[in-house]
Amino acid sequence: MTLEGQGSSGKLANPGASADTTAEAATFIKGNSVNPALSLEEMAGIAKKLRRRIVEMTGKAGSGHPGGSLSAADIVTALYFSVLRHDPANPRWEDRDRFILSKGHAAPLLYAALAESGYFPVEELTTLRALGSRLQGHCDMTVTPGVEISSGSLGQGLSFGIGVALAGRLDNRDYRTYVLLGDGECDEGQVWEAVMSAAHHKLDNIVAIVDHNRQQIDGWNYEVMNLEPLAQKWEAFSWHTIEVDGHDLSRLLAAFDEAKKVKEKPTVIIALTVKGRGVSFMENNLEFHGRAPTPDEVEKALEELK
């Protein structure tokens, strides 16, 4: 479907972020937007910056998952710099919106967004996967500020998110829960049990986002486990279903805004993306699902992401 418009914004400026990010960032204090919303151009600049961070981090670490991190950069930018109600100065604020990264191998993307938002200094990104670092290859909620779920085994994030959403309902809190899944992750049976459960409980305070880049570690989805027709599957489980270009910030924001208006059923946003987006030699290249760029490739990628 065609979507237009954009949602509201407000974020806390990051004292540890780069100077230009700090200048661009809006300020968010416990649900009140005190600065104007970021423009689409400013948000596109942040998305490009997150992609640069992903390349730099995985390149320095010599390992990691750049492809699926790059494909979801626009989704995460829309969330952290416009949609989510959150406070980096108070990561455990009870009324914060929750972001659940179910596709945990995209940790470099989440770390980049958290650092640029102000949860920890951007300089810490260079410690990705280092012994003793808070930024491990898959997220650890016990050590990294802003991380809501310890991840690694795929297929569990939506179930976790449903528990969080149900807790919010029971506690009469108005926070919303957003769960980012990979499309290859949707091979897992637990995902569909969770899909059924959320609809059964009429959870209108949860939004699933599927990063539909059409690839997984073992190959193209249609070769490994054909998911199509994906949208119709979610619809059959009584979810409000939105398909959108996952690299179009205006349409992503409109989709998130639409989801807020849906009552008595959960919403899924199927974001059509390209794995490795933004780096020509990584786009649709299965090799970069779990291979870090070499120093030469880092240089080439950063040149493209200027």
C-alpha positions in Angstrom: 0.0 0.0 0.0 1.1 3.6 -0.5 1.8 5.5 2.6 2.5 9.2 3.1 3.3 11.5 6.0 5.5 11.2 9.0 5.2 10.8 12.8 6.1 13.0 15.7 9.6 13.2 17.1 11.7 14.1 20.1 15.0 12.8 21.4 17.7 13.5 23.9 20.8 15.0 22.5 23.8 12.8 22.9 26.8 14.3 24.9 28.9 11.4 23.7 27.9 11.6 20.0 29.8 13.3 17.3 29.4 17.1 17.2 27.2 17.1 14.1 24.9 14.5 15.5 24.5 16.5 18.8 23.7 19.6 16.8 21.1 17.8 14.7 19.4 15.8 17.5 16.1 16.9 19.0 15.7 16.7 22.8 13.3 14.4 24.5 12.5 14.6 28.2 10.1 12.0 29.6 7.6 12.1 26.7 7.7 15.9 26.0 9.1 17.1 22.7 10.9 20.4 23.4 12.7 20.8 20.0 11.2 20.6 16.5 11.1 17.2 14.8 14.0 16.2 12.6 13.5 16.7 8.9 13.6 13.8 6.6 16.9 15.1 5.3 18.4 15.1 8.8 17.1 11.6 9.5 18.6 10.4 6.2 21.9 11.8 7.3 21.7 9.9 10.6 20.8 6.7 8.7 23.9 7.1 6.6 26.0 7.8 9.7 24.7 4.6 11.3 25.7 2.7 8.2 29.2 4.2 8.4 29.4 3.1 12.1 28.4 -0.5 11.1 31.1 -0.7 8.5 33.7 0.7 10.8 32.8 -1.4 13.8 32.6 -4.8 12.0 35.8 -3.9 10.0 37.8 -3.2 13.1 36.4 -6.3 14.9 37.1 -8.5 11.9 33.8 -10.2 12.5 30.1 -9.5 12.7 27.0 -9.2 10.5 27.1 -6.1 8.3 24.5 -7.1 5.7 21.4 -7.4 7.9 22.5 -4.4 10.0 22.7 -2.2 6.9 19.4 -3.4 5.6 17.6 -2.3 8.7 19.3 1.1 9.3 16.4 3.2 8.0 14.0 1.3 10.2 16.0 1.8 13.3 16.7 5.5 12.4 12.9 6.1 12.1 12.4 4.4 15.5 15.1 6.0 17.6 15.0 9.4 16.1 11.3 9.9 15.6 9.0 7.2 16.9 10.2 5.8 20.2 9.5 7.5 23.5 12.8 7.0 25.3 15.3 8.8 27.6 19.0 7.9 27.2 19.7 9.5 30.5 17.3 7.0 32.2 17.5 3.8 30.2 15.2 1.9 32.7 12.5 4.6 32.7 9.3 2.7 33.3 7.2 4.5 30.7 9.7 4.2 27.9 8.7 2.5 24.7 10.5 -0.8 24.3 12.5 -1.8 21.2 13.2 -5.5 21.0 15.9 -6.6 18.6 14.9 -10.2 17.8 17.4 -10.5 14.9 20.2 -10.2 17.4 23.0 -10.5 14.9 22.2 -6.9 13.8 23.7 -5.8 17.1 26.1 -3.4 15.4 23.1 -1.4 14.1 21.5 -1.2 17.6 24.8 -0.2 19.2 25.3 2.6 16.6 21.8 3.9 17.2 22.1 3.8 21.0 25.5 5.6 20.9 24.2 8.3 18.6 21.2 8.7 20.8 23.4 9.2 23.9 23.2 5.9 25.8 27.0 5.6 25.8 29.9 7.4 24.1 30.3 6.7 20.3 34.0 6.0 21.0 32.9 2.8 22.7 31.7 1.4 19.4 35.3 0.6 18.5 35.2 -2.1 21.2 32.6 -4.3 19.3 33.2 -8.0 20.1 36.4 -7.2 22.1 37.0 -9.3 25.3 35.4 -7.5 28.2 33.5 -5.0 26.0 29.8 -4.1 26.8 29.2 -4.5 23.0 29.3 -8.2 22.3 28.4 -9.9 19.0 24.9 -10.4 20.2 23.3 -8.0 22.7 23.4 -8.5 26.5 20.7 -6.6 28.3 22.6 -7.0 31.6 25.6 -4.9 30.6 24.6 -2.6 27.7 22.5 0.5 28.5 19.4 0.7 26.3 19.3 -3.0 25.3 16.0 -4.6 26.2 16.7 -8.3 25.4 19.7 -10.6 25.4 19.7 -12.1 22.0 21.4 -14.8 20.0 19.0 -17.6 19.4 16.6 -16.5 16.7 12.8 -16.7 16.9 12.3 -15.6 20.5 12.0 -11.8 20.3 8.3 -11.6 19.4 7.4 -13.9 22.2 9.4 -11.8 24.6 7.8 -8.6 23.2 4.3 -10.0 23.7 5.2 -10.6 27.4 6.4 -7.0 27.6 3.2 -5.7 26.0 1.0 -7.8 28.2 2.8 -6.5 31.3 2.2 -2.9 30.1 -1.5 -3.6 29.8 -1.6 -5.2 33.2 0.2 -2.3 34.8 -2.0 0.3 33.0 1.0 1.9 31.2 0.8 3.4 27.8 4.2 2.5 26.5 4.4 0.7 23.1 6.6 -2.3 22.2 8.4 -2.6 18.8 10.0 -5.9 17.7 12.3 -6.1 14.8 12.5 -9.5 13.2 14.5 -10.9 10.2 12.5 -12.5 7.5 14.7 -15.6 7.6 13.9 -15.7 11.3 10.3 -16.2 10.3 11.2 -19.8 9.4 11.0 -20.5 13.1 7.8 -22.1 14.4 8.0 -20.1 17.6 7.5 -16.9 15.6 4.1 -18.1 14.4 3.0 -19.3 17.8 3.8 -15.7 19.0 1.9 -14.2 16.0 -1.2 -16.3 17.0 -0.8 -15.3 20.6 -0.6 -11.6 20.1 -3.8 -11.7 17.9 -5.6 -13.8 20.5 -4.8 -11.2 23.2 -5.8 -8.3 20.9 -2.5 -6.6 21.7 -2.7 -3.2 20.0 0.3 -1.9 21.9 2.8 -4.1 20.0 4.2 -3.6 16.5 6.3 -6.2 14.7 8.6 -5.1 11.9 10.0 -7.6 9.5 13.2 -6.7 7.8 12.3 -8.4 4.5 15.6 -8.4 2.7 14.9 -11.9 1.2 18.1 -13.5 2.4 19.4 -15.5 5.4 22.6 -17.2 6.4 22.1 -20.2 4.1 20.9 -18.4 1.0 17.9 -16.7 -0.6 14.7 -17.3 1.4 12.9 -18.9 -1.6 15.7 -21.5 -1.7 15.9 -22.2 2.0 12.2 -21.8 3.1 9.8 -19.9 0.9 7.9 -17.4 3.1 5.6 -16.0 0.4 3.0 -14.8 0.5 4.3 -13.3 3.7 1.8 -10.4 4.1 -1.2 -12.7 3.6 0.2 -15.1 6.3 0.2 -12.3 8.9 -3.2 -11.2 7.8 -4.5 -14.7 8.2 -3.4 -14.5 11.8 -5.5 -11.4 12.3 -2.7 -8.8 12.3 -3.1 -5.4 10.8 -0.6 -5.6 8.0 1.3 -2.8 6.3 3.8 -3.4 3.5 6.3 -0.5 2.9 9.6 0.4 1.3 11.9 -0.2 4.2 14.3 2.5 2.9 11.8 5.3 2.6 11.8 7.2 5.8 8.6 9.1 5.1 6.7 5.9 4.4 8.2 4.1 7.4 7.1 7.0 9.7 3.6 7.0 8.1 3.4 3.2 8.8 4.4 3.7 12.4 1.8 6.5 12.8 -0.9 4.2 11.2 0.0 1.5 13.7 -0.7 3.8 16.6 -4.3 4.2 15.4 -5.1 0.5 15.2 -7.2 -0.9 18.1 -7.7 -4.4 19.4 -5.3 -6.1 17.1 -1.5 -6.1 16.7 0.3 -4.5 13.7 3.1 -5.8 11.5 5.1 -3.6 9.2 6.7 -5.7 6.4 9.6 -3.5 5.4 10.9 -4.4 1.9 14.7 -3.9 2.1 18.0 -4.7 0.4 20.6 -6.6 2.4 23.8 -4.6 2.6 21.9 -1.4 1.6 24.2 1.6 1.0 27.3 -0.3 0.0 27.3 -1.4 -3.6 29.4 -4.5 -3.3 27.5 -5.7 -0.2 24.0 -5.2 -1.6 22.2 -8.5 -2.2 25.6 -10.2 -1.5 25.0 -13.3 0.6 28.7 -13.3 1.6 28.2 -10.3 3.8 25.5 -11.9 6.0 28.2 -12.8 8.4 31.5 -11.6 7.0 33.2 -8.4 8.1 34.7 -6.1 5.4 38.5 -6.2 5.0 40.4 -2.9 5.5 40.3 -2.2 1.8 36.6 -2.9 1.7 36.0 -0.6 4.7 37.8 2.2 2.8 35.7 1.6 -0.3 32.4 1.4 1.7 33.1 4.6 3.6 33.8 6.4 0.4 30.4 5.4 -0.9 28.8 6.4 2.4 30.1 10.0 2.4 
